Amino acid sequence: MGIIVKQSVKGTIYVYLGVLLGFITTAILLPRIYTTTEVGLLKIIVTYSTLLAQFGTLGINGATIRLFPFFRTDDKKHHGFLPLALAVGLIGFLISAILLLIFKPVLVEMSMEKSTLLVEYINYLIVLVFFQLFFSILDIYYSALMNSVHGTYLREVFQRMLIILMIGLYYFNMLSFHQFVIAYIFAISVPTVYILYTLIKEGHFNLHFEISFLNKNLLRSIGAVSLFSILNGFSVIMIQNVDLIMVNKMIGLDAAGIYAICFFFGIVVSLPARSIYKIANVTAAEAWKNDDRKTLRDIYEKSCLTLFVIGSYLFLGVWLNIDNIMKIIGPDYLSGKWVIFFIGLGCLMDMATGANSSLMGTSKYYKVQSYLLLALVVLLVALNLLLIPRFGLTGAAAGSAVSLGFLNLMRYLFLYFKYDLQPYNIRFFYIILIGAFAYFLSHAIPENFHYILDLVIRSTVFSLVFLFSVYFFRISSDLNQVADNFMKKLKIIR
């Protein structure tokens, strides 16, 4: 767990910086500067391009995670794996571009009635698809080289700083809205160029291709893993975005804008997990290759405990301040209040089950994960069709929470019965008690005259009670180690 702890700490710092920047963007700037329809446009074009980009990888990212240990060499050439991945990505991009051209009339027709603004910018999707696709490939490759932090910085911090800059230019009338959309796309695209430059600078970008290394068994493995990774990756992206797409289709771009803003506050709960999952994928793949069951058990148990602590802290902290949050983002977004609750709850359930997806996805039973994800997409679409007409935005969020709960229950049962992996102990009950005590103590504080001051006071009391209790009772050795190292740097302790 050493490399996981080290890189996840750095990654989490970047994630939290990204959360701060995302809060500035999503909670303060977007709701005050743009209409809900314009916000919906920005979110939906990223959603569509993400779906196409995920398909366009043709599953090579899954093959990178699971099979790169067999290619790794000390000379940084890795038997020509990078040019293989890039070639697959180029083919996938061409296929995605063709699919976009074929289905463009369908997207236009779907958007004409309730999302007319989207029609004007459909052609820009192809640029986003290209850059998101190749960022994904290069980021996963860089993570396979045991550096999962750089891509996190580029996505969570650097990209959001650029977006804030572009919003500022628009606010001061230096850009029209049309020019801003182009600048927004530019900001999302730049990290791809940056990570490519980094790989070249560090000597990891080598286009020498060793075709002789690809024997029949290895090619068969790459093909099989990639095939199911297409299904796996596409299903994950669908799970993350299908509710926004269906809200846009069934209610309109205005509602999609509200949903997207409120969705951010719910998804904040799971953001710290990203850095842990990225390095856990690589470490788990190595452990499966060496049949190192101790490391696998260690990854599972510690990731569940650590992420449940972090997830509980963030979920309770967000819901404790829900009324203050709604005042911050404005009255136009009140209909999304319970979106925040259900999306946050779903993310908390996902955090509580740790790196289960990493363990399943890198095992020889990776196909089972793909089947579960496909079943989840079907369940999510069915629930949305049932709940959105009746409960609107709240119905979409509730469907997402139920679906995530089902997925993680199935993953837990599979790992338990197939590998006898069971990560839970009495400490999880202690976390629930600590969280409940800190929440109700902070909730009992009388409401302050100003919502910002109220948010600061409640959050401070909650944080002190929750974090001190977790540290004092030594709930997580990893978190205590991080806290001790931090206090030693500040010379609070020796």
N, C-alpha and C positions, 0 to 999 in steps of 0.2 A: 504493500500500500504506500511505500515511501514516495515513489514518483507520482502516484495519484494525488497524495496529499500536497506535495510540493507544487505541482502544476495546477491542481484545482484551487489552491489558495490564490495563486496569481490570477488564474482565470476568473475566480469569483470576485476579486478586486475589480477587474475590468468589467465584469457583469454588473456590479453595483454602480460603477461609474456610468455604465450604459443605462442602468435604471434611472439614475439621476438625470442624465441627458434625455432619456425617453420621457421622464416625467415633465421636464421643461417643455419638450416638444409636444407630447400628447395631451398633457393636462392643462398647460398654460397657453402655449402658442397656437396650436391648431384650432381649438374651440373658440378662441377669441379673434383670430385673424381670418379664418375661412368659414364658409357655410358648411352645414352638415353634409350637403351634397358634394362639395369639393373635397371634404375629408374622405367621404365614401369613395370618390374617384381615386384618390391617392392610394387608399388601402386596397381597393379591388384590382387595380392594375398590377400591384405587387403580388397579390394573391394568385391571379391567373398566370403571371410569368413564373412564379415559384412552382406551380403545378407542372407547367410545360418544361421548365428546367430540370425538375426532378425526374420526369420521364426521360428527358434527353440524356441523362447520364447513362442510360441503358444498364443500370445496375452495377457499373464499374466501381462505385464508391463502396458498395457492400463487399465486392471482391477485394478491394484494397484493405478494408478492415480485417477481413477474415484470412486472406491468403498472402498478404504482403510479408509476413514472417518467413515465408518460403523463398522470397526473392531477395531479402535483405543481404547486403554485402558491405564490407568495410571500405570499399573504394568509392562509395556514394553513387555507383552506377546502378546497383540493384537489378542487374540483368535486364536493363531496359524497360523497367515497369512503367516509368513515367510516360515515355512516348506511346506505349500501348494504351494507357489510360486516356491520354490526350486524343489519340486517334479514335477511340471509342466515343469520346465526348463530341468530336467533330461530326462523326456520323449521326450521333443522337441529335445534335443541333439541327442538322439538315432535315432529319425526319420531323423534328418539332416544328421547324419553319414551314414545312409542307403541310403538316396537320393544321397549323394556324391559318394558312391560306385557304385550306379546304373548309374549315369550320368557321371562318370569319363571318360569312353571311348568317350563320346560325346565331353567333354571338351578337351580331348587329340587330337581328330580329328580336332576340330575347331582351335587348336593352332599349329598344325604341320607345316602349311605353313608359317605363318607370326609371330608366337610367340613361337618358339621352346624352348626357355629358360624356359617358363612357365611349359612345360611338366615335367621338372626335379623336380619341386617343388610342384606339385599338391597334393601329399600325405601329405604335411605339413599343408594343409588347415584345417584338422580336429582338430589340436591342437589350431589353432587360433579361430576356431568356438567355441570350448569348453570355452576358457577363455573369449572371447568377449561376449558370450551368458550370462555367469554367472556374469560378471562385469555389464552388462546391468541390470540384475534383481536386483542385490544388490545395484546398484547406484540408481535406481528408488525407491527401498524400503527405502534407506537412505534419499532420497529427500522427500518421504512421511512422514518421521519423522521430517520434517521441517529443514533438513540440506542438501541443494543442493550444498554446496560449496566444500565438501571433494572430491566428485567424479570429479568435475571440475578440482581441483588441480591435482589429479592423472592422468587424461587424458591429460590436457593441459600443465602441467609443469613437473611432475615427469617422465612420460613416455617419453617425448621428451628429457629430460636430459639423460636418459638411452640410447636413440637412438644416441644422439650426442657422448656419451662415446663409443658406439659400432663402430660408424663411425671412431672415433679417433684410436681405436685399429686396424681397417682395414687399415687406412691410413698409420700407422706406421708398416705395414706388420706383425702385431701380429695375424691377422686373415686372412684366405683365403676368397674369396667371398662366397664360400659355407658355411663356418663357420660364416661369417657375417650374412647371411640370417637366420641361426638358432639363432644367437644372437639378430637379429632384431625381430624375433618372440618372443623370451624370453622377450625382453623389452616391447612388447605390452601385454604380458601375466601377468607380475608382478603386475600391479595395481589391478588385481582381488584378488590376495592373500592379498594385502595390505588393501583393503577395507573390506575383510572378517575379517582380524585381528582387524581392528578398531571397527567393529560391536561387536565382541566378547569382546574386551577390555571395551567398553562402556556399556555392558550389554544388548545390543539389539539383540543379536543372541540367540534365544531360539527356540528349536525344539519341544516344547510341542504343540501337535496338538489337537485342540478342535473340533472334528467332529460333536459334538452335536450342535455347534453354526451354522453350515451350514444348515439352513432350505431350503425348496424347492424354495422359492422365491429368496433367496440369491444365491443359486446355479444356478438358472435360469438366474439371472442377471450377475453372473460371466461368465457363458457360453456365453451369448449373447454379452457382452462387449468384451470378449476375442476373439470371432469369428471375430468380426468386427475390433478388434485391430490387428489381424494377417494381415488382408487386409490393414488396415491403416498403420501399421509399415512397412510392406513389400513394400507398395507403396512409402512411404517416402524414404526408402533406395534406391529403384529403381530410383526415381526421382534424387537423389543425385549422383547415380553411373552409370546409364544406358548409359549416353553419353560416359564415359570412356570405358565401356565394348564394346560399338558399335564401338568406334574409334579403339580399339584393334582388333576387329573382321574385320572391313572393311578396315583399313589402315595398322595396325600392331602394335607390342609392342613398337617400336621406337617412333611412333606418340603418343601412349598412354603415354609414358614417358614425352614427350613435353607437352601434354595436362594436365597431372597431376601437373607438376611444375607450369604452368601458371594458372591453376585452383586455386591453393593455393592463389595467389595474388588477384583473384576475390572474393574468399570465405572469405577473411579477413574482408570484409565489414560486413558480418553477424555474425562473431564469438562472439561479445559482447552480442548478443541476446540470446545465449544459456543459460547463467546463469539466465536471466530474465524468459525465457520460462519454465525452470525447476521448479522454485518456483511458477510461475504463474499457472502452471497446478494444483499444490496442493491447492493453495489459491482459485482458481476458482471452484475446486471440492467442497470445503467447502462452498463456497458462493451459489452454486447451491443447495446443500443439505439444506441450511437454507433459500433458496429463497431470498437471499440478493442482490437485483438488484442494489443497490447503489454501493456495492463493485465491482460487475461485470462491471458496467459502468466506475468506477474509474480505474480498471485494464486496460480496453480497451483504454480509452482516454489517460491515462498517458503513457502506453507502446507504443502507436503509436507515441506520440510526442517525447518522450525520444529516442526511437530507430531511428526515422527519423533524429533527430539531429546527433546522433552518426553515422548512416549509411551515411548521406550526407557528414559528415566530412571525413570519411574513403574513400568513393568512389571518391570524388573529389581530396583528397590527393594522392590516388594511381594513378589516371589518370593524375594528374598534373606532376607526376614524371615518367610517363610510359617509356620515352626514357632512363632515368637513370636506371630504373628497368631492361630494356632489356640489358643494358650494364653490369649490375651486373650479371645476370644469363647467359649471353654469347650468341654468334651469333647462336648457334645450336637451340635456342629457339625462334628466331625471328618470326617464323610462328605462334606462339601462342599469339602474341601481342593483337589481337582483341578478343581472348578468355578471356583475363583479363577484357576487357571492358564489354563484354556481360554477363559474369558470375557476375561481380560486379554490373551491372545494374539490373539483376534479383534479386540479394540479396538486393539491395536498395529498390526495390518494395516490397519485402517480409518484410523488416524492417519497411517500411512506414505503413504497415497494422497491426503492433504490435502483440499482443498476441491473434489474432483472432483464431488461431488453438487451443489454450488452452481453449477458451470460447466454441467453437463448440465441441471440443473433450470431454469435461467434461459435456456437456448438455445432455438432453434427446434425442436430435437429432444428437447424435454422429455418427449414421449410415450415415447421409447425408455427413459428412466429408469423410467417407470411400469411398462413391460412387464418390465424387469429385476427390479424390486422384487416384482412379482407372482410371477414365476418363483422368486424367492428364498423367498417365503413357502411356496410349494408344496414346494420343496426342503427347507426347514427342518422343515415338518410331517412330511414323509416320513422325514427323518433321525431325528426325535424318535420316531416310531412304531417305527423300526428299532432305535434305540440305547437308549432309556429302559428298555424291558423287560430288556435285556441288561446295561446298565452303570449304570442308575439315574440319579442326579443328574449324574454325570460324563458320561454319554451325552448328556444334554440340552445341557450346556455345550459338548461337543465338536461337536455338530451345529451349534450357533450359530457356533462359530469357523470351521468349514468353509464354512458359508453366507456369512459375511461375507467370507471370502477369495475366494470365487467371485464375489460381487457386485463387489468392488473390482477384481478382475482384468478383468471385463467392462467396467467403467467406464474403466479405464486403456486397454484396447484400443480402445474407441470413440473416446475423445478423441485417441488417437495416430493412428488411421487416418483419422478424419474431419477433424481440425483440426491434425494434425501437432504436437500438444502432448506433450512428453516431459520430465518434470520432474527425472529422476534423473541424478546425476553421481557423481564419485569421493567426494564428501563423505559420501554415505550409507554407503559402505564404511568411511570413517573413524569414523563414529558407531558402527558395529557393533564395530569394533576397540576404541574407547574404552569402550563399554559392557561388552564381554567382559572387558577388563583390570580395570575397576573392580569388576565383579561377582566375579570369581575372587579378586582381592586381598582384598576384604571377606569373602568366603565362607571364606577361609583363617584368619580370626581365630578363635582358640579360643573355644569356647562359654563364656559367662559364667554365673555361679551364679544370676543372676536374669534372667528373660526381658525385663523392661522395660529394664534396664541393657544387656543384650545388644543389644536392638533399637536403642537410642540410639547405642551404639558403632558397630555395623555401618552404620547409616544415615548417621552422621556421616562415617565413612571413605569410604563409597561416594559420598556427595554431594560431598565435597571433591575426590576424584579425578575423578569424572565431570564435574562442573560446571567445575572449573578447566581440565580438558583441552579441553572444548568452547569455553571462553572464550579460552584461550591460542592454540589453533589456528584461531580465528576461523571456526568451522564455519558459524555463522549470523550474518549482519550484523545482522539484526533483534534477535536475542537479545543480541548484544554491545552494541547501542545501548541496549537496555533496562537491561542491567547497568551500562553506563557512566553513564546518567542516574541510576540508583539510587545508585551510589557517589559521584557528584557531590553529590547531596543530603546524603549522609552525610559529605561533605568528605573522602572517602578519596582521590579523585583530583580534578584540576581540569579 
